[in-house]
Amino acid sequence: MNALRVNSYTERWAALGNALPNPKAILSVSAHWYIQDAAVTVSTAPRTIHDFGVFPRELYQVQLGGFIRNKSA
């Protein structure tokens, strides 16, 4: 599983991430929640939700830190 390995594929993605400027904002849309109405959640430090199964235990230990650097974002 590439998400847990260091190889030419993941090294290229890392290089691309380092070469691009930091985003001012990130929009994430999920179809995994079943609620009656549309909803918006805003957080400066959202927690990582592992909503998948049958993957290596190490993948569940990955925590993606997120925060807003610029309040105008």
C-alpha positions as CSV (number, residue, x, y, z in Angstrom):
1,M,0.0,0.0,0.0
2,N,1.6,3.2,-1.2
3,A,0.3,5.3,1.7
4,L,2.6,3.4,4.0
5,R,5.7,3.0,1.8
6,V,8.6,5.1,0.7
7,N,9.1,4.4,-3.0
8,S,9.5,6.4,-6.3
9,Y,5.7,6.9,-6.5
10,T,5.4,8.4,-3.0
11,E,8.7,10.4,-3.4
12,R,7.3,12.1,-6.5
13,W,4.1,13.0,-4.7
14,A,6.2,14.4,-1.8
15,A,8.3,16.4,-4.2
16,L,5.2,17.8,-5.9
17,G,3.7,18.8,-2.5
18,N,7.0,20.6,-1.6
19,A,7.1,22.4,-4.9
20,L,3.6,23.8,-4.8
21,P,2.6,26.9,-2.7
22,N,0.6,26.3,0.4
23,P,-3.1,26.6,-0.2
24,K,-5.1,29.4,1.5
25,A,-8.0,27.1,2.1
26,I,-9.0,23.5,1.5
27,L,-12.5,22.4,0.7
28,S,-13.4,18.8,1.5
29,V,-16.8,17.3,0.4
30,S,-17.9,14.0,1.8
31,A,-20.8,11.8,0.8
32,H,-20.3,9.5,3.8
33,W,-22.7,11.2,6.2
34,Y,-26.4,10.5,6.1
35,I,-28.4,13.4,7.5
36,Q,-31.6,15.0,6.4
37,D,-30.2,18.4,5.5
38,A,-27.0,19.8,4.2
39,A,-24.5,20.9,6.8
40,V,-21.2,22.7,7.1
41,T,-18.5,22.1,9.7
42,V,-15.7,24.5,10.2
43,S,-12.6,23.6,12.3
44,T,-9.1,25.0,12.7
45,A,-7.9,21.5,13.7
46,P,-10.1,18.8,12.3
47,R,-9.5,15.3,13.5
48,T,-8.7,12.5,11.1
49,I,-11.6,10.2,10.5
50,H,-10.8,6.7,9.5
51,D,-14.0,5.6,7.7
52,F,-12.7,2.5,6.0
53,G,-12.0,-1.1,6.8
54,V,-9.8,-4.0,6.0
55,F,-6.6,-2.1,5.7
56,P,-3.3,-2.5,7.5
57,R,-3.3,-1.4,11.2
58,E,-0.6,1.2,10.5
59,L,-3.0,3.1,8.2
60,Y,-5.3,3.7,11.1
61,Q,-2.5,5.3,13.1
62,V,-2.0,8.1,10.5
63,Q,-3.2,11.4,11.8
64,L,-3.3,14.3,9.4
65,G,-2.9,17.6,11.3
66,G,-4.8,20.5,9.9
67,F,-5.0,24.1,10.9
68,I,-5.8,27.5,9.5
69,R,-2.7,29.7,9.2
70,N,-4.5,32.7,7.8
71,K,-7.8,33.8,9.3
72,S,-8.9,35.3,6.0
73,A,-8.9,31.8,4.6
